[in-house]
Amino acid sequence: MTFQLGAALLDACVLAVLSRGDAYGYVLTQQVRQVIEVSETALYPVLRRLQKDGCLDTYDQPYQGRNRRYYRVTPQGVERLEEYRQQWCLYKSRVDTILLKEGQENDEG
Amino acid sequence: MTKDEFLTTLRTLIQDMPPEDRRDVMNYYTEYFEDAGPEREQEVLHQLGSPEQVAREVLGGGFAPAQEPAGAPRRSRGLISAIAMICAAPIALPLMAAGVLVVCCMALAALLCVGGLLLAAVVVVMMGGVSMGAALFAGGLGSGTVLYFLGSGLVLLAFGVLFVALFVRFGVFCFRKITDWASDFVNRRRVRQ
């Protein structure tokens, strides 16, 4: 893949995946990775950042004799996701106007 | 590399983090391996890259590497170097004087060269001028003589211009060298303190 997600877009994707259901680190990373290449390893920095911003919180659940930490979206996280979605649509349409339209008014030489 | 080697290295690399953050990191990555399952250990290791890479990402939030242990406090350093300078004075002072003398001689030599070039330039230009002037008055002696005076006058003028050019070049060079040495000397003083 030529393009990579920037930090903000990565945050948005993580929030989006978690808004569909709580998840723990490994599964979350696999889901995001399936869609797009991620330069960060295992998403820990992203999750910690979102947590510090109050968009996520965590809880532990016992599993096979150990603890598994789950991440879930907070109400603030839901708001942030909505903002990201709007910005993405705007961004996407802007890029499309440059990238997708064929040669138009550039021959004004 | 195995999962345990990876985790041990990682723990060492992040040891300067606050204990709670460090525990969170280790828990996250340990769980990560365990959730992937032993059969996917190598795959995860490949995905994560090196422990150094992970540590760098995890530390990324502004944690600085451990500082070097502070050197001897400033005050005692000053006292020690003062004593050392006094002891070295009998040798150091004459050496410094000699050094200054050498620099002065070199400066004088450069000045003489530059001056000499200027003098040569002036004399030659004057001779050229005289010669050309003579050409004007020698009109009665025949065109050959006029041409001779004219020609030699021009040659002398050309040499004069050459000398002026050399004088300028050499002069600029000397000036630059002197200012370079001077600023080096000043800077070395500053760095030592």
Interface residues (C-beta under 8 A of the other chain):
Chain A: Y24 G25 Y26 V27 T29 E40 T41 A42 Y44 P45 L47 R48 R66 N67 R68 R69
Chain B: D24 V25 N27 Y28 Y29 E31 Y32 E34 D35 A36 Q47 L48 G49 Q53 V54 E57 V58 G60 G61
